[in-house]
């Protein structure tokens, strides 16, 4: 049906997608103006409520911090220069205060007297344009200070750097991916038109995706990570889906079908597989909605849009393009592929192969058990960004946590109850320093605890747990980076079972629709979990630490992609089994017929994920490398060895409750 419609209305379909691509090129870029750092945590998390309460109590606006170093900070010439710059900054309308060594004798100075800081406080509740304008003015003035090192940063400047870097990374990633895809597709098809078909679909899909994300940004927050990750994911899926249809078309042409009949067969048969695959990937992404964390919701909505757009362009535009120039695309040639050889090996020794591949995948997952998770801050930026270098220099100078454990206590700072509470805090293990904010408004106390070791390490997280366990006669909120990690992990663990139910039930249902079997979907779920676990373990070994959101995002992306290749293979295996009812022959026939296209699709999507890997944002790079590992593991170990071995072991029970071909 899809194929015949695509062929019959091919010129209208091509014209429609050309208009969409043009609109995407013109209007889709607007999504970058709407990017922001979507909050990681739910507004109900204690650490988020603590941060909101601190904003109410501490009415100062954004802060710009400059680290000045490389010469004696007590040099009179430097002092006069800094005071002159201070005066110019204070005259700016949106600046509230400037604080440094020369205006406050207790200012921060390094042990060798060669580094100090300047703190510029801005007015609260600025618009984005006002904030960016005053940031640029203050930064320019600070850079006139005659010192070898003047590094300007701060939380808001880091957030701005994230957005700028995400745009750069996306451009570089797409450029790298496209360059590699052009070469790979030309080698795969051996001709310009064959290679051009998936590329045109990919370009159209990206334009339509940006247009859709720009619309989504008007009703829901869209983060810079969302645009980077889901856009490249959509590029990879669009190429994958296009390859599947083109491969079917070439097979039909090689069997003697006319262009019209070949388009009809390819569009209908491959189209059904693509629809099921896209729905499966989207179902995995819907699982993110269960977590209710703003960043994960942004990823879920953006990801679903991208997957559905990629599928829609593939099942409509590819048949239309093939209807126009399919007669000039060479027929399918029999190509050797690694997958049939792996499958044949697995079928000869199904028991040992199934056992040892499962053992290896479980062993690869073990390092993930001890991985450290951390929240994205300026450390996730590349060293080329001044906000990152400023953060590092400030950390080196102060030797304290950038964001200590922060406690907001709803009581006066002079009450006996608070003094007793402070004494209890002083005795907690893992505490390096305690400070009571003397500027807290009446009726509230602000306490800062600097933990020993890393600001978000095990000791810091244990300190948060210990603080929250202390009973108090007054209301207490505990925040800070370590508290955010504790809250995020608790939230994820609390909602994880429901997210798994959503993902597993949806995946099971869609694979049952594809195969008519109850056993095959269960195996697919088990294999996907093994694949995800092994990916997590290898990624932990490579990076040591992972961004807080990486495991959850990778789980749904990898799970969805695993189902993607599962659907490709199972559709052909099921067709072969329905023809003659022999499971071993069906598996080998299915793997042999899909081997070249699955290998080509895996190669292409790996090249796309290489675009992630060259990015400079740590969290995006983790996702890219993780998905690259996942695809390689899935296509070789899981689909090449474990799937054929398990199907040979179960034989006719694979197809239960049918167990015999219809």
N, C-alpha and C positions, 0 to 999 in steps of 0.2 A: 504493500500500500504506500509506504513512505517513498519507496524508490520510484514508483510509477508517477506519483504526484510530483516528485522532484524533477522527473524527466519532462512531464507534460507542461509544467509551468516554469521551466528552467530559466527563461529570460526574465520573467517577473520576479522570481526568487532572487536572482543575481542582482537585479535593480534594487530590490528592497534592502538587501544586505549592504549594497554600495551606499545607499542613503544612510543606513544605520552607522556604517563605518565613518562616513563623512561627519555626521552629527557627533559621533564619539570623538573624532579628532578635534572638532571645534569646541564642543561643550564639555567633553569628558575630562579635559585638563583642569576644570574647575574643582575637581575633587581634591587636588593638592592644596587649594586655598582653604579647605575645610578640615584639614588634618589636625589632629591634636593627640596629646598623650591620654588615651582613654584610661580611666582608673582601672587598676588591676583588681581592686577589692570591692566587694559589695558595700553599699552605704551602711549596712547593719553591722559590719565587722567592728569590734571594739577599737582596733587601731585606727580605723577610718573615723570613728566617732571622736576618738582622742584628738586626731588631727584637726577635725572640724571645730572642736571645742577650743583648741589652741588658737585657731584663727580668730575666734570670737574674743578671746582674752588678750591676745597679742595683736593689736590693731595695726601694726606696721604693715606696709606693703611689701612687694618683692625686694630682694636684696641682691646687689651686685658686689662681688668680692674680687678684689685685685690682689695678687701676690706679687710683691715688688722685691727683687733680689739681685744679687750680683755685685753689690757694693756696700760699704759701711752705711748702715741706716742712720747713724748719728752724724753723718757728714752734713755740715751746715748747708752746703750748696744743694744737696738732695732735699734736705728739710724745707728750704725756701721754695724749691720747685714744687714739692708736694703740696705745700700750703697754698701756693699760687693756683695749682690745679683744683685744690679743694674749694677755693673761693669761686672759681668759674663754675664748678659743678653745683655748688649751693645756689647759684643764681638761676639755675634751670627750674622752670615752673613745677615740674612733676617730682622734684627731689625733696625729700623731707629732712635728711640728715646725712652727714659724712663723718665717719669715725675712723681715726688712725692713730698711730704712735704720737704724732705731733700735736694732736688735739686732745688725746687721752693718754696721760703718762703710763697707764697700765696696759697699753696696747701690746699686741702680740709681736714678739721678736724672737728670732732663732738664737740658739746658743752662741753662734759665732758672730752675732750682730750684723749679719749680711742679708737677712730676709725679714720682711714684715708684711702686714696686710692693710688694705684700705677697704672699709665697708661702707657702701652707699645704699641708703634706705630710700625707696621710692614711695610715692603716694599709693594708698590702697585703692582697689576697685578700678584699675585702669582698663581701658579697652585694649584690644590686641594692637591696634595701630598706635595708640599712645605709648604702650609698653615698648613696642619695637623701636619707635622713634627715640624715646629717652634712652633706651639701651644703647642705641647706636651713638647718640651724643656723648653719653658718659664713657663708653668704651673708647671713643676717639680721643677724648680729653685725657683719660688715664694713660693711653699709649704715648702721650707727649712727655711723660715723666722720664727724665734722663737716667735710666737704669738699664743694665744689660738684660734684665728679665722683668717684664711686666705682663702677667698672665691674668686675663679678666674672665671671670666665670660666675657661677651661681646657679641655683635650681632652674630658674626661668630661662636663663641663657642656654643651659643644657637641654631643656625641653625644645627650645627653638632649634638647637643644633641637631636634635633627633629628627625633627621634621625635614630640615634641609638635607641631612644625610640620607634620609629615606628616598627622597626624590632622586638624588645622585645615584644611589645604589640601584634603584629601579631602572634608570636609564642605562647604567653600565651592565646590569644583569641581563636586560633585554637585548642589548647590543651583543654581548658575548653569546647568549643563547641563540640568537638569530644567525650569527655568523657560523657557529658550529652546526646548527640545524641545516643551513643551506648546503654545506658540504656533505653532511651525512645523508640528507634526503636525495641529493643528486647521485651519490654512490649507491643508495638503496634502489632507486628507480632507474638509474642509467639514462635519464632524460630530463629535459627542462620542465615539460608540462606535468609529468608525474610528480616531480619535486615541488612544483609551484602550487599544486592543489592543496596539500596540507598547510603550506606557508600562507597562502591567501586566506584560508579558513582561520589560521592562527591570528593573523593581523586583524581580520574582521572581528574575531572573538575578543581580542584585547580592546579594540575600540568600543565594542558593545559593552564590554565589562566596565570600562572606565565611565561610560555613559550611565550604566546602571548604578555604579558605586556613587557617582555624583548625585543621582536621585536619592539613593539610600542615605547619603550624608545629610540630607535635608530633614530626615525623620529619625535618624539614629546616629550616635557617635561613630565615626570611622577613624581608626587610629592609623598612624603611619605604618605600623607592622601589618595591619590588615591589607592595605593596598599593595605593599611589596609582596607579601606571601601569597595572597590569593590570586594576584594578577599573573605571577609566574606559574602558579598551579594551573590556572586556566589555560595558559599557553601550552603547557605540557599535555593537558587532557585534550585540548583541541587537536593537537598533532596526533596523539594516540588514537582518538576516535576517527580522525580522517584516514589514518593508515589502515585501520580495520576495514573501512568501506572500500578504499582503493584496492586493497588486497583481494577482497571478495570480487570486486569488479574485474580485476585482471584474471582471476581464476575462471570466472564465467566466460570471459572473452577467449581464454585459452581453450575452453571446452567447446567453442564454436558459436556462442551466443552473439546476437546482434548487440549493438551499443544500447539500444532501448531495453532489451531483455536483460542485459548484464547490469544496467543501472537499476532496473526494477528488482532483480534478485539481490544485488549487493545492498541496496537501500533498505529492503524489507528485512532480510536476514540479519545483516550487521546492525541495522537500525534498532531492531528489538534488543539485541545484546547491549548496544550503547545506552538505550533508554534505561534498561535494568541496571547497568553499571553506574550511570549517572545518578539514578535514584539511590543506589547503595552508598555511593560516596556522599551524597547529600544527607542520607539518613545518618551516617556516621557524624557528619558535621552538626546535625540537629541535636545530637547528644550533648554538644557544648552548651546549648540553651539551658539545660538542667542545672548547670553550675551557677547561673544567674550573676556571674561576675561580669562587669561591663566590658572588659577587654575580650573575654571569651565569647560573649554575646555578639560583639562586633565581628569577631572572626567567623562565628557561625553564620550570621546573616550574610556577610560578604562572601564567604565560601560557598554557601548554597546558591547565591546569585551567579557566581562565576562558573560553577559546575553546570548549572542548568543552561547558562548562555553557551558554554562550550559544546554541550550536547546538542542544543538547538541549532547552532551554526553547522555542526558536523552533519546531522541527519537531514538537513535541508539544503545547505549550500554545496556540499560535496556531490550529491547526486546531480544537482543542477550543473555544476562545472563539468562533471563527467559527461553529461548529456551534450555539452557544447563541444568539448575537445577529447572525449574519451577515445574516439577512433584513432587519435594520434599518440595514445599512450601504449607502450609495448605490453604484450601479454605477459602473464606470470611465467617466470622461469623457475625450474626446480633448483632450489638453493640448499646447500647443506646447512644444518643448524645444530647448535650444541644441545638444545632441548631434547630432540628425539634420541640422541645418543645417551643422555642422562636417563631418560625414561626407560629405554631398553635395558640399561644397566640395573636400574631400580627394580624392574619387573623380574629380572632373573634372580635377585636375592631380596625379595620384598621385606622379609622379617628383619634381618640385620640392618638393611638400609633405613627402614622406618625407625628402628630403635636408635641407631647411632646419630641420625640426623636430628632426632628429637633431643637426644642427650647433648649434642653440640650446641643446639639453639638455646637450651636451658642454661648450659655452662656460660655461653656468651652473655646471658642476661644478668649473671651474678654481680658484676661490678656496679650495676645500677642501685643495688641495695644500700650502698654506702655513699652515694653521690651527694654533694652539697648543692642546695638550691639557693639562689640569691636573686634579689629584686633588681630590675634594671635601673641604674642611675647613670651618672656621668662615666662610670667605669666601662659601660657598654659602648661608649663612643670610641672611635679610633684616635690614636695619638695625634693625628693631623688636625683634630679639632681643638681649638684653644680651650674650650670649656672642659675638655678631658684633662689637658695638661694643668690647667688651673686647679682642678679637683685634686690631682695627684700632689701638686706642690703644697696645697693647703693641708692635705693629710700628713705630708712629711713634716711640715712646720709645726702643726699643733699636736701631732701624735695621738689624736683622739678620734673617736668615731665621728664620721660626717653627720650621722643621724643617730644619736644615742637613744637609749631607752627613755622615753618621755612619759612622765606620770602627771596627770592632772587630778588634783585632789580638791574636792569641793569643801574646803574648810580654811579658816584663817591660818597663816603661817606661824602664828604665835601660840596656838592652842596646845595644851598638854597632850591631847590625843595625837596631834601631828608629830610632836617631838618623840612620842613613844613609837609612832610609825617609822620615823626616820631612823631610830635606833635599831628597829627590826631590819630595815633595809641595809643598814651598815654591816650587819652580820651575815648577809647572804653570800654564799660562795659564788665566785665568778665576777664579783664587783671590783672594779678598779678605782672608781672615783664617784662621789655623790656631790651634786651641786643643787642648791635651792635658789631659784630665780627670785631676786629681791624686788623685781619690778612687777610681779604678779598683782593683779587688782585685788581689792579687798574681798574676802569671802572665798578666795581660791589660792591654791598653792601649786606651783609648777616645779617639778623635781626632775633633774636629769641624771641618769645613771650611765656611766661609761663602763661597758663590760670589758673584761680581760679578753685578749685575743681579737679575732675578727669581729667586725661590727654586726655581722649576721651569722656568725658561726654557731657551733653547738653550745658553747658557753653562754653566748648572748641569748640564744633561744631558751636555754634552761633558766637563765636569769628572769626572762619574761614570765615563764611558767611559775617560778618561785614567787615573784612579786604578786602575780594574780591570785596565788594561793593564800596570801596573808589576809586575814579577816580585818575589816576596818569599820568603825562606827560612822564613817562618812563615805560618800560616793567617790570612787576612784576609776579613772580610765587610763589604760596603759597603751602607749603607742610607740612609734619608732620603727626603724627598718626590721629589726629582729621580730618585733610584735606583728608586723605585717606578714612576715613569712609564716609565723606560727598560725595566724588567723587564716591565711590562704590555704595552708596545708590542711588545717582542720575543716575548712569549708569544702575543699575538694574531697577529702576522705568521707565526709558526711554525705555528700551528694553523689559520690562515685557509683555506688550500687545502682541508683536510679538511672544514671547516665549509661551504665553498661546495659541495663535492661532495655533502654530505648534503642541503643545501637545494635545489640544482639537480636532483639525481636524483629526490628526492621530488616536487618541483613538476612536473618533466617527466612523471613517471609519472601523477600525478593529472590533469593536463591532457590527457594522452593518453587516459586513461580517459573523460574528458568528451567529447572530440572525435573520437577514433579517428585523429587525424593526428599525424605526427611533426614536421611543419614548424611548425604553429601553436604547440606548446609551446616550440620553440626561439626563435621570434620573441618569445614572451611573456617568456622569460628575458632576452633582449637588451633589450626595452623596459623591463623592471623595473629592470635595472642602470642604464639611462639615467635613469630616474625617480629612483632612489636617489641617483645622483651629483649630479643637479641640485638635489635637496633638500639634500644635504650642502653644496653650494656656497653656496646662498642662506642657509642657516643660519649658515655661517661668516661671511658678510658681516654678518648681523644681530647676532651675539653676539661676534664677534672671537675669543673663546676658547670652547672646549667642554669639558665634563666628560670625563674619561678614558673613561667607559663609553658616552657618548652615541652615537658613530659605530656601534659594534657593535650596540647595542640598536636604534637607528633603522634600521639595515640590515635586521634581521629583521622589525621591525614594519612598515616601509614595504614591504618585499618581500612580506610576507604580505598586507597590505591591497591592494597592486597586483594580486596574484593573485585576491583577493576580487572586485574589479571586473572583472577579466579573465574570471573564471568566470561572473559575471552576464551579461556580453555574449556570450561564446562559446556559452553554452548556447542562447541564442535564435538566434544566427547559425547554429549547427550545425543546429538544428531547421528553420530556413527553407531552408538549403542542401539538406537531405535531402528537402524537399518538391519543389523544382523544379530543383536542380542548378546554378543561376546564382549565382556568387559575389557579383557586385556587388549584385544584388537581395537576396540573403540578408543581406549586410552592412547594407544600408540598412534592410531590414525588421527585422533584429535590433536595430540601434541605435535605430530609431524606436519599436519596442515596449518596449525597456528604457530608452530615454532618460529618460522622466519618473521612473521608479522609481530609476534610477541617480543622476539629479540630486537627487532627494529624499533618497536614502540618503546621498549625499555631503554634502548640506546638513546633514543631521542629525548625521552623524559629525563634521563640522567644528564644529558647535555643542558637541558633547561635548568635542572637543579644545580648544575655547575654555575649558573648565573646567580643563584643564592650564595654559593660558596665564595664568590669573589666580592661579595658585599662587605661593608666595613662595620655594620651594626652586628654586635655579637649574637643577639637573639635570632636575627634573621639567618646569620651564617650557621647557627646550630640547627635550625630547621632545614636548611638546604643540605647540609652534610648528612643529617639524620635521614632525610628522604632518599638521598643518594645511596646510603648504606642499605636502607630498607628495600629499595628496588632491586639492587644487586642480589641481596640475600633471597628475596622473594622469588625472583625469576629463576635463579640457579638452584638453591638448596630446597626451597619449599615447593615450587611448581615443577622443578626438574627432577627432584628425587623423592621428596616426602609424599607428594600427591600421587604419582604413579604407583609407588610402593604400597601406599595405604589402599588404593583402589584394587590392586592385585590381591592383597590380603583379604579384603572383604568380598571381592568378586560380585555375585549377584545381589548381596545384601546392601551394596551401595545404593541400589535403586528401590529399596523398601520405602513404601509399601507395595510398589508395583511389582518389582523383582523379575518381571518378564516384559519384554518389549511390547508395546502396544501394537 
